[in-house]
Amino acid sequence: MRKIMIVEDDKELNNGIAFHIRKAGYEPIQAYILKTAAAMYINSRPDLILLDVGLPDGDGFSFCRQIREKEGIPILFITARDLEEDALKGYESGAEDYIIKPFSLRVLTKKIDVILKRNQKRETEGFYDGFLSVDFRQMKVTKQEEDCMVTPTEFKLLRILIENRGQLLTYSLLLDRLWDSNGQFVDKHALAVNINRLRKKIEDEEHKYISNVYGMGYQWLK
């Protein structure tokens, strides 16, 4: 079940949204302040965030920017601020949409459906989180919007990891998938070398993607 985080300090509205999206087949994660939302985000890893702008402990714009700098998760603002400048600020901070209160809960749920389906399609075509972009069709990798040169083996490995994100891929499974059609042998040492080279190319101190589960295999974290 896909998870929707609702960051809204109006408890009645928060509960109303949660009720409607639960009926639509989503799991609501409710937060009323940004501090709680930040902690819950790390633990629950939602698929989409509904975010108010004016919250008791800060503004949603800053929170949106913090999330979008590291993740490609879609964020929809739900707010009473109806000035054009605020809407523009919302989009500039990385939001998918800026929804003015009051709004139809049925329309909101439909917007969530459309955005998540669109993102699901994007996921089958590659990976993007605002820092790293991987295009399966064009076999292209960019980091911070600059071309990142990877070898064919590294790209194949990258694709396998991304397509199985969140799953532990054992050494033997990866070696089977990496076996070259021309008979080029890939052993466990070569696998480790390729993983290390790939990590140096796509990661930095704040963006970690590949985890080595010691003695077992590798996992794409995002």
Buried (B, 14 or more C-beta within 10 A) or exposed (E): EBBBBBBBBBEEBBBBBBEBBEEBEBBBBBBBEBEEBBEBBEEEBBBBBBBBBEBEEBBBBEBBBBBBEEBBBBBBBBBEBEEEEBBEBBEEBBBBBBBBEEBEBEEBBEBBBEBBEEBEEEBEEBBBBBBBBBEBEEBBBBBEEEEBEBEEBBBBBBBBBBBBEEEEBEBEBBBEBBEEEEEEEBEEEBBEEBBEBBBEBBBEEEBEBBBEEEEEBBBBEB
